């Protein structure tokens, strides 16, 4: 596979995944044992990692330690284990996912692959609450050096907040530097009255190239 075909979002994900694996190795090899040893010294007990089949990998006290101290070690071990694995994963991967979904990396990806496009500011979509349908014309432009085929605009999220809004355009192609207006038909099954923001994405050959937010006004 050509490395240039992998966008920044993919490389970011791979780098974070490798970094997370390295952290897990360091956590189980160094961090967790030192935390549990420090906790044991603080409580005046000796702790060690169990090698028994039923509780392998957990930390417990050795000797005749008081039940309260054993319980404190068990509880601390669980907290450390969850924080060092699930907690770190959430801190690393959730923000990365949000950044990738926001489209912030798309301009960088376009500069690398030569495939890029922009969506003009979306016009306000006025939807009669009884009709539950609206139509808008969206301006798109091929900003890359390569032609774009099988392109389509579509509403990117399906949520109750905007009345389960859906919408897409017909298929179209874009030559390098070409700009055009594309009709997008919107349809909502339960549109609530008021103004609602909604995202629109542009995909060509199943590759997301641009995102933009629009405003739906239901009267």
N, C-alpha and C positions, 0 to 999 in steps of 0.2 A: 504493500500500500504506500502511495506517495505521502510523505510526511506533510507536504503542503496542503493536502486535502483535509487534514485534521485542523479544525478551527481552534481558536484560543480557548473556547469553553471546554473542548475535549482535552487539550493539553493541561489546562488548569485542573480539571477533574483527575487526570492521571497523576499530576504532581501531588495533589492533595491526598490521593489514595496511597501513593508510595510513602509520602510523609506520615500518614496515619499508621501504616504498617510499621515504619521505623519507630514511631512513638509507642505502639503496642509492645514491640520488643523491649524498648528501654523501660517501659512502665512495669512489665512483668519481671524483667531482669534486675532492675535497680530501684525504681521509684517505689513501687508497692512494698518490697521487702524492707526498705529503709523506713518507710512510714510506720509499718507494723512493729519493727524493732524499736523505734522511738516510742511508740505507744506502750509497748511492753515495759520499757525502762521507766516510763512515767507512772505506770501502775504497779511497778515493783514485781513484775512477773516475766517469765521467759516465754517467748512465742516462737512458733515454728510453723512452716507450711506442711500440711498433712500430705502424706503419700499413700494413705489408705484408699481403697477402691471407692468406698461410699462417699467420702468427702475430700477426695484428692483436689489439691489446689487451694483449699481454704486454710485460713490461719487459726490456730488454737493455742491455748496455753499448755505448758508442760508442767508436770508435777501436780501437787495438791493446791491448785489455785482456788480462791473463793469463787462461788458461782456467779456473783455479781461482776467480778473482773473478767471471767470467761465470757459472760454475756456482752460486756463492753467491747471485748476484742472481736467477738463475732459480728456485732453491729457495726463497729468501725470498719472491719474488713469488707462488709457488704457495701457501705457507703463509699469507701475508697475504690472498690471494684467498679461500681456503677459510674462514679464520677470520672474515673480514668479511662473508661471505655465508651459508654453511651454518652456521657456528658461531653467529653472531648469531641466525639463524632458530631454531636449536635452543634457545638460551637464552630466547627470547621465546615461541615458540609451544608448546613442550612443557609448561612450567609452566602456561600458560593452558589448554591442553587438559586437564591433570590437574585444575585447579580447576573447570572446567566439568563434567567427568565426575563429580566428587565430589558435585555437587548443592549446593555452597555458595552458588550464585547463585540457586537456586530461590526462597527467601523474598523476595528483592528483585524477582524477576520476578513473583511473585504479587501483591506490593503495587502493581506498575505495571499489570498486566493485569486484576486482579480475579479471576483464576483460580488457585486454590491448593488444595492438599490435603496431608494428613499421613498417614504410616503409623505405627501404634503399634509399640512394640518387638515384634519378631517372637518368637513362642514357639520353643523349641528343637524342632527336627525330628529325631525318632528314626527311623532307617531300618535295618531288618534287612538285613544284607549279602546275604542270599540273595534277599530279595524285591525289593530295589533300588527300593522305592517308599515314599513317606511322604505324609502329608496334614497341613496346618496351617491354622488359621483366623487370618487377618490382619485387624486392625482398621484401617479407613481412615476419614477424615473430610474433608468438603469445607469448607475454611476460607475460601473465597473468597465473593464476592458473586454469582457466576454459577453456574447449573446446569452439571454436568459430564456429558457423554454418551459412550457407547461407551468406558467405562473398563475397564482390565484390569491385573491384577498379573502380573508375569512375572519370572523369574530373569534378571538383567541380564548375566551373564557365562557363557561356555561354555568351561571350562578343564579340563585333566587333573587339576589340584590337588584339585578336589572331585568327581572321577569323572565329568566331563562332565554335570554336573547341569543339568536343564531343569525347567521348571514354569511353569504359568500358571493363571489363574483364568477362570471364565466372564465374559462381558461383563456390565457393570452400569452403571447411572446413579447419580448422586449429586446430590440437591437441595442448595441452599445450606444449610450448617449440618448436613447429614445425616451420621450416622456409622453404620457397619455393620461386621459381621464377614464376611469373604469367604474362601471356601475356596480353597486353592491346592494342587494336586496336584503333587508332586515326583517326579522320575524320574531315576535316574542309571544310565548304562550300565556303568561300572566304578568303583563306589564304594570307595575305600580305607578301611580301618578307622580310626577315630579321629574327632576333632572338626575340622570345616572351616567356615570362614566363607564366606558367599556373599551377594551383593547382590540385592535385590529392588527393582524400579522400578514405579511407578504411572503409567500413560499413559492419557490421555483424548483421544479424537480425534487419536491419534498424537502428542500433546504430552506430554513427560515432565514430571510435576508433583511427584513425590516419590521419594526413594530411602531405603532402610534396609538394614542388614546383619542377617543371621540366622546361626544356628549349626546346622550339620548334624552329627548324631552317628550314625556308622555302627558297628553292633555285629555 
